[in-house]
Amino acid sequence: MPTYTISQLARTFGLSRSALLHYDRIGLLRASQRTMAGYRIYSQKDRDRLAQICLYRDAGLSLADVRHLLAAQERPDVKILEKRLRAIGEQILNLRNQQRILTAMLTKMASGPYEPVIDKTLWVKMLAAAGMDEAAMARWHAEFEQLAPAAHYALLRQLGIPEREARQIQAWARRAPAPSSKER
């Protein structure tokens, strides 16, 4: 029966060694054997288990859900799969809604002079809903201004912000401290 080293198994499934070490640490996939030097040796059964783990992960299941499904080998918990399917359905609906909004925006823009589809107030509300506080919004402006000042200005104008105010925001963003490399 064939055996595999951790590197061979990782390479076969396009995973990192650290992913397999993590799976070992949390008890999801333990090597069947160890060499005298302590190296992990995986069996065909281990390989098959990893194939199942990867299948579940590709379906977007959490490691906790994967563990639960593998523990119930004979009768996997259908509720877990149904829950994931519902979540994907919700994501698809959200993406379709975003697609409709963007299509409407582009259609309106292509038809000539237009009023902004999203104004400054709505934009700020959307950023806040995404979890950004004032400090995060300031870092966003500073980063945008540093990376693409013309695009930053264009977006401000597209939000219906008057030219003078847009220039003031740009000047303020240039004075704001740049995000650290950890924040990027």
C-alpha positions as a LaTeX table, in Angstrom:
\begin{tabular}{lrrr}
\hline
Residue & $x$ (\AA) & $y$ (\AA) & $z$ (\AA) \\
\hline
Met1 & 0.00 & 0.00 & 0.00 \\
Pro2 & 1.42 & 3.42 & $-0.93$ \\
Thr3 & 2.55 & 5.89 & 1.71 \\
Tyr4 & 3.13 & 9.63 & 1.50 \\
Thr5 & 5.30 & 12.17 & 3.21 \\
Ile6 & 3.75 & 15.42 & 4.38 \\
Ser7 & 5.31 & 17.27 & 1.43 \\
Gln8 & 4.02 & 14.75 & $-1.10$ \\
Leu9 & 0.53 & 14.88 & 0.33 \\
Ala10 & 0.53 & 18.66 & 0.50 \\
Arg11 & 1.73 & 18.94 & $-3.10$ \\
Thr12 & $-0.87$ & 16.42 & $-4.31$ \\
Phe13 & $-3.72$ & 18.50 & $-2.90$ \\
Gly14 & $-2.22$ & 21.94 & $-3.50$ \\
Leu15 & $-1.96$ & 22.65 & 0.22 \\
Ser16 & 0.88 & 23.98 & 2.31 \\
Arg17 & 2.74 & 21.81 & 4.78 \\
Ser18 & 1.54 & 24.17 & 7.49 \\
Ala19 & $-2.09$ & 23.42 & 6.57 \\
Leu20 & $-1.45$ & 19.70 & 7.11 \\
Leu21 & 0.37 & 20.44 & 10.36 \\
His22 & $-2.63$ & 22.49 & 11.45 \\
Tyr23 & $-5.00$ & 19.66 & 10.54 \\
Asp24 & $-2.80$ & 17.37 & 12.65 \\
Arg25 & $-2.79$ & 19.80 & 15.61 \\
Ile26 & $-6.59$ & 20.05 & 15.63 \\
Gly27 & $-7.03$ & 16.30 & 15.15 \\
Leu28 & $-8.61$ & 16.51 & 11.72 \\
Leu29 & $-5.92$ & 14.50 & 9.92 \\
Arg30 & $-3.28$ & 12.62 & 11.83 \\
Ala31 & $-0.52$ & 10.66 & 10.13 \\
Ser32 & $-0.95$ & 6.90 & 10.52 \\
Gln33 & 2.73 & 6.37 & 11.14 \\
Arg34 & 5.94 & 8.09 & 12.14 \\
Thr35 & 9.46 & 7.27 & 11.04 \\
Met36 & 12.15 & 6.58 & 13.61 \\
Ala37 & 13.17 & 10.23 & 13.19 \\
Gly38 & 9.60 & 11.37 & 13.93 \\
Tyr39 & 8.58 & 12.29 & 10.39 \\
Arg40 & 4.93 & 11.81 & 9.51 \\
Ile41 & 3.98 & 9.05 & 7.09 \\
Tyr42 & 0.46 & 9.09 & 5.64 \\
Ser43 & $-1.37$ & 6.00 & 4.39 \\
Gln44 & $-3.80$ & 5.66 & 1.49 \\
Lys45 & $-6.61$ & 5.89 & 4.05 \\
Asp46 & $-5.13$ & 9.20 & 5.30 \\
Arg47 & $-4.92$ & 10.41 & 1.70 \\
Asp48 & $-8.57$ & 9.50 & 1.13 \\
Arg49 & $-9.55$ & 11.35 & 4.31 \\
Leu50 & $-7.65$ & 14.43 & 3.12 \\
Ala51 & $-9.46$ & 14.21 & $-0.23$ \\
Gln52 & $-12.76$ & 14.32 & 1.67 \\
Ile53 & $-11.54$ & 17.24 & 3.81 \\
Cys54 & $-10.57$ & 19.16 & 0.67 \\
Leu55 & $-13.94$ & 18.43 & $-0.93$ \\
Tyr56 & $-15.76$ & 19.82 & 2.10 \\
Arg57 & $-13.44$ & 22.84 & 2.28 \\
Asp58 & $-13.97$ & 23.51 & $-1.45$ \\
Ala59 & $-17.69$ & 23.60 & $-0.66$ \\
Gly60 & $-16.91$ & 26.39 & 1.82 \\
Leu61 & $-17.49$ & 24.42 & 5.00 \\
Ser62 & $-15.71$ & 25.44 & 8.19 \\
Leu63 & $-13.19$ & 23.10 & 9.78 \\
Ala64 & $-15.63$ & 22.53 & 12.65 \\
Asp65 & $-18.29$ & 21.43 & 10.16 \\
Val66 & $-15.75$ & 19.24 & 8.34 \\
Arg67 & $-14.82$ & 17.57 & 11.63 \\
His68 & $-18.49$ & 16.94 & 12.39 \\
Leu69 & $-19.16$ & 15.47 & 8.94 \\
Leu70 & $-16.11$ & 13.20 & 9.09 \\
Ala71 & $-17.08$ & 11.97 & 12.55 \\
Ala72 & $-20.43$ & 10.84 & 11.16 \\
Gln73 & $-18.86$ & 8.74 & 8.39 \\
Glu74 & $-21.86$ & 6.50 & 7.80 \\
Arg75 & $-24.57$ & 9.18 & 7.95 \\
Pro76 & $-23.25$ & 12.70 & 7.40 \\
Asp77 & $-25.32$ & 15.47 & 8.96 \\
Val78 & $-27.36$ & 16.77 & 6.02 \\
Lys79 & $-28.30$ & 19.87 & 8.03 \\
Ile80 & $-24.72$ & 21.15 & 7.80 \\
Leu81 & $-24.75$ & 20.85 & 4.01 \\
Glu82 & $-28.21$ & 22.43 & 3.77 \\
Lys83 & $-27.09$ & 25.34 & 5.99 \\
Arg84 & $-24.07$ & 25.94 & 3.72 \\
Leu85 & $-26.27$ & 25.73 & 0.63 \\
Arg86 & $-28.64$ & 28.36 & 2.09 \\
Ala87 & $-25.68$ & 30.62 & 2.92 \\
Ile88 & $-24.38$ & 30.33 & $-0.64$ \\
Gly89 & $-27.87$ & 31.13 & $-1.95$ \\
Glu90 & $-27.92$ & 34.30 & 0.16 \\
Gln91 & $-24.47$ & 35.27 & $-1.11$ \\
Ile92 & $-25.62$ & 34.75 & $-4.69$ \\
Leu93 & $-28.67$ & 36.95 & $-4.09$ \\
Asn94 & $-26.48$ & 39.65 & $-2.57$ \\
Leu95 & $-24.05$ & 39.47 & $-5.51$ \\
Arg96 & $-26.91$ & 39.63 & $-8.02$ \\
Asn97 & $-28.25$ & 42.69 & $-6.23$ \\
Gln98 & $-24.82$ & 44.32 & $-6.38$ \\
Gln99 & $-24.62$ & 43.39 & $-10.06$ \\
Arg100 & $-27.99$ & 45.07 & $-10.73$ \\
Ile101 & $-26.89$ & 48.21 & $-8.88$ \\
Leu102 & $-23.62$ & 48.41 & $-10.81$ \\
Thr103 & $-25.40$ & 47.79 & $-14.11$ \\
Ala104 & $-27.85$ & 50.58 & $-13.35$ \\
Met105 & $-25.01$ & 52.89 & $-12.40$ \\
Leu106 & $-23.09$ & 52.15 & $-15.59$ \\
Thr107 & $-26.21$ & 52.51 & $-17.73$ \\
Lys108 & $-26.96$ & 55.87 & $-16.18$ \\
Met109 & $-23.36$ & 57.02 & $-16.59$ \\
Ala110 & $-23.28$ & 55.95 & $-20.22$ \\
Ser111 & $-26.39$ & 57.97 & $-21.00$ \\
Gly112 & $-24.58$ & 61.28 & $-20.48$ \\
Pro113 & $-24.66$ & 63.87 & $-17.74$ \\
Tyr114 & $-26.10$ & 62.34 & $-14.64$ \\
Glu115 & $-26.82$ & 62.92 & $-11.04$ \\
Pro116 & $-24.72$ & 60.68 & $-8.81$ \\
Val117 & $-26.35$ & 57.33 & $-8.14$ \\
Ile118 & $-24.52$ & 57.23 & $-4.84$ \\
Asp119 & $-24.01$ & 60.52 & $-3.07$ \\
Lys120 & $-21.66$ & 61.44 & $-0.25$ \\
Thr121 & $-24.21$ & 60.63 & 2.47 \\
Leu122 & $-25.00$ & 57.18 & 1.09 \\
Trp123 & $-21.28$ & 56.46 & 0.53 \\
Val124 & $-20.45$ & 57.29 & 4.17 \\
Lys125 & $-23.36$ & 55.13 & 5.36 \\
Met126 & $-22.14$ & 52.22 & 3.23 \\
Leu127 & $-18.61$ & 52.51 & 4.62 \\
Ala128 & $-19.98$ & 52.64 & 8.17 \\
Ala129 & $-22.17$ & 49.60 & 7.46 \\
Ala130 & $-19.04$ & 47.80 & 6.27 \\
Gly131 & $-17.56$ & 48.41 & 9.73 \\
Met132 & $-15.43$ & 51.46 & 9.07 \\
Asp133 & $-15.26$ & 54.10 & 11.78 \\
Glu134 & $-14.02$ & 57.67 & 11.28 \\
Ala135 & $-10.37$ & 56.63 & 11.72 \\
Ala136 & $-10.70$ & 53.82 & 9.17 \\
Met137 & $-12.37$ & 56.19 & 6.68 \\
Ala138 & $-9.52$ & 58.66 & 7.18 \\
Arg139 & $-6.96$ & 55.90 & 6.50 \\
Trp140 & $-8.96$ & 54.88 & 3.41 \\
His141 & $-8.87$ & 58.45 & 2.05 \\
Ala142 & $-5.14$ & 58.79 & 2.84 \\
Glu143 & $-4.33$ & 55.51 & 1.11 \\
Phe144 & $-6.51$ & 56.32 & $-1.91$ \\
Glu145 & $-4.95$ & 59.79 & $-2.23$ \\
Gln146 & $-1.45$ & 58.37 & $-1.95$ \\
Leu147 & $-2.00$ & 55.59 & $-4.51$ \\
Ala148 & $-4.24$ & 57.33 & $-7.06$ \\
Pro149 & $-4.94$ & 61.02 & $-6.44$ \\
Ala150 & $-6.72$ & 61.55 & $-9.78$ \\
Ala151 & $-9.01$ & 58.57 & $-9.18$ \\
His152 & $-9.63$ & 59.75 & $-5.62$ \\
Tyr153 & $-10.67$ & 63.17 & $-6.92$ \\
Ala154 & $-12.84$ & 61.59 & $-9.64$ \\
Leu155 & $-14.67$ & 59.46 & $-7.07$ \\
Leu156 & $-15.26$ & 62.45 & $-4.81$ \\
Arg157 & $-16.74$ & 64.37 & $-7.73$ \\
Gln158 & $-18.87$ & 61.36 & $-8.78$ \\
Leu159 & $-20.30$ & 61.38 & $-5.26$ \\
Gly160 & $-21.61$ & 64.84 & $-5.99$ \\
Ile161 & $-19.05$ & 66.62 & $-3.86$ \\
Pro162 & $-18.36$ & 70.14 & $-5.16$ \\
Glu163 & $-14.91$ & 70.74 & $-6.64$ \\
Arg164 & $-13.72$ & 72.99 & $-3.81$ \\
Glu165 & $-14.76$ & 70.46 & $-1.13$ \\
Ala166 & $-13.20$ & 67.60 & $-3.11$ \\
Arg167 & $-9.89$ & 69.50 & $-3.23$ \\
Gln168 & $-10.14$ & 70.16 & 0.51 \\
Ile169 & $-10.69$ & 66.46 & 1.18 \\
Gln170 & $-7.67$ & 65.63 & $-0.97$ \\
Ala171 & $-5.50$ & 68.13 & 0.91 \\
Trp172 & $-6.73$ & 66.76 & 4.24 \\
Ala173 & $-6.03$ & 63.19 & 3.04 \\
Arg174 & $-2.47$ & 64.14 & 2.04 \\
Arg175 & $-1.85$ & 65.48 & 5.58 \\
Ala176 & $-3.35$ & 62.38 & 7.24 \\
Pro177 & $-0.87$ & 59.79 & 8.45 \\
Ala178 & $-0.35$ & 57.05 & 5.86 \\
Pro179 & $-1.50$ & 53.57 & 6.85 \\
Ser180 & 1.24 & 51.40 & 8.29 \\
Ser181 & 2.40 & 48.35 & 6.34 \\
Lys182 & 0.52 & 46.16 & 8.87 \\
Glu183 & $-2.75$ & 47.84 & 7.89 \\
Arg184 & $-2.21$ & 47.30 & 4.18 \\
\hline
\end{tabular}
